[in-house]
Amino acid sequence: MKDVIEKYAHNIEFIDLKVVDVQGRLRHVTLPGNRLDDSLFREGVGFDASNFGFASVESSDMIMIPDPDTAFIDPFYDEKTLSFFCDVFLVDTLEPFDQYPRNVLRNAVNKLEEIGAKNAMMAPELEFHLFESFGYGTDTSGSFYKVDVSEGFWNSQVLSNQYVVDRKRGYHRTPPVDAYSGFRNEVVKALLKIGIPVKYHHHEVSSAQHEIELFFQNALKAADSIILTKYIIQNIATRHGLAATFMPKPLYNEAGNGLHVHQFLVNENNSNLFSGKGYSGLSQIALQYIAGILYHSLSGSLLAFTNPSTNSFKRLVPGFEAPVCAAFAKANRSAAIRIPGYVKKPEKVRIEFRTMDATCNPYYSLAAILMAGIDGIKREFDPVKMGFGPLEENIYKMADDEREKIRFFPTSLFSVLEALNQDNEYLNEVFSQNLILNWYTLKQRETEYVNSVPSPAEYQLYFDL
C-alpha cells in the first residue's frame, strides 16, 4: 500500500475503483487523484450493493476498499488514472461480504490447504468475435439480431477489397485474410503494459473469431485478468468502431466461443501437485481432481456457474469440437478435460477444462471448479472406475454402439439450474446458501424470459401451420 501511494500520489489526476457485480460485469466509481492516501485503503468508499445484483442482506450499504496489489494505469482515460480492483466489506463489522466474487474465490483457494495444496495456477484462453456492425432488439411485435464483418464468408459474393474467411477455415489464417491481427497486437500490448502475461494470439475457426491465450497466474489473478482482458478488448474495439462479443454462440452453425482454463495445483514450495506417474504423467491427486470436476459437471451443478447462460447451451452441441461429454483424455479436443499432448516437462503437467465460457462470472466459476476438484480428492474419486475415460477416440468418429457408452452433459440452462438445487453440498463451505439461491433465481428469470420470446426460427417452422 505504501509503495503504491509513494509511486503514484503526486502524478495521477484520478483514481478509478472497479467492483465486479454478481453477473461478472465491471462497475466503477472515480475519485480525484488527491484521495490517494492511507485513509482510502482503511476506510474505502461506501456504495449501495443492491444495485449490483447481490442477494438482499439486512443492509445493502457496503464498503469497497482498493486492493493495492491490483494497481495499474487505466489506458482508456485521457487523464492519468490509477485503477484498482476493490474488495467489498460489510459496513457494520468490516467483515468480507461473503457473496462478493473475489471473496468467494479467495475462500475457495484457502480450502486447498485441506488437501495439501497452497494455490491453483490457471491459464485462461479467451475466444471472442469481432463485428463491424451489430444490432438487436425485442419487443411485442418483433425481435431480431444482425451482425456483419467484411471477412464473413456470407460476404463472398459482395464486391470489396477484403478477403473473406471461408466457412470454418479461419484457424491460424495469416493476413490479409486475418484482417484484425493488428487489432490483437494492440490488445496484447495493452495487456502486457498492465502486467497481464500473454502466451499468444491468433485467428480462430469461424469468420470474425479470435483467441488470446494468457500464461499461468494464481487463481485470483487469473480471474482478475479474465475481467481485464474482456475490458481491454471491448474498449479497443470501440476505439476502432468495432464491437467485441464473448457470447458462446453468436453465429448460427459456426464454431462458438469457449473460455478454456489450463490448471494445476501447487504446494507451499510451488511444486506441481499434478505431476506424477499415472495416465499421461498425472498424479493420483490430479486424476481425483479431474473426476470431481467431471462428476459435478455431469450432474449439471458445476455448469450452472461455468456455463450460466441460455446461449451457453447453443455452443454445447455435438459437431463443433464442443466439449459436451463427461470424459478426459490426452490431446482429445472432444473431451471436456484434455491433457495437452505438447507438454513434455513433468513440472508443467496440467489439465485443460474446455467446457466453460465467458458468460460466467470468472470468480464464481473458478471457485466452483476448485471446490469440485477438492471434493473429488477428498472422496478419492477414480475417473477410470467412474467411466470418465480416458477417451482416446474422437467421439464424432466413433461407432454408434461405442458412442452410446459416452455420457453427455445436460443440454439446457434450466437443467443445470435444477441440478444446482440438488447437488450443491460440495460448494457450501464457500458459496453461501443466499448466494446459491440468488444465482438460481437470477438465472431462472433469464431462462423464463428467453423461453417466452418467439424467435425467427419458430416463425420459419410454424408460421404457416
Protein Blocks (a to p, Z undefined) as FASTA:
>chain_A
ZZmmmmmmmmcfbdcdddddfkopacdddddfklgcfklmmnopaddfklnopacdfblc
dcddddfklgccdfkbfbdcdddddddddfklopacfkbmklmmmmmmmmmmmnopabdc
ddddddddddfbdcddddfkbccdddddfklmklmmpccfbdcddehilgopacfklmml
mmmmmmmmmmmmnopacfbdcddfbghiacdddddddfklmmmmmmmmmmmmmmmmmmno
pacdfbfblbghiacdddddddddddfkopafkbccbehhiafklmmmmmmmmmmmmnom
mmmmmmmcfklmmmmcghilpafbccddehiakbfbdcdfklmbfklgccddfkbcckbc
fklmmmmmmmmmmmmmmnopafklnonaccfbdfklccfklmmmpccddfbfklmmmmmm
mmmmlmmmmmcfklmmmmmmmmmmmmmmmmmpccfklmmmmmmZZ
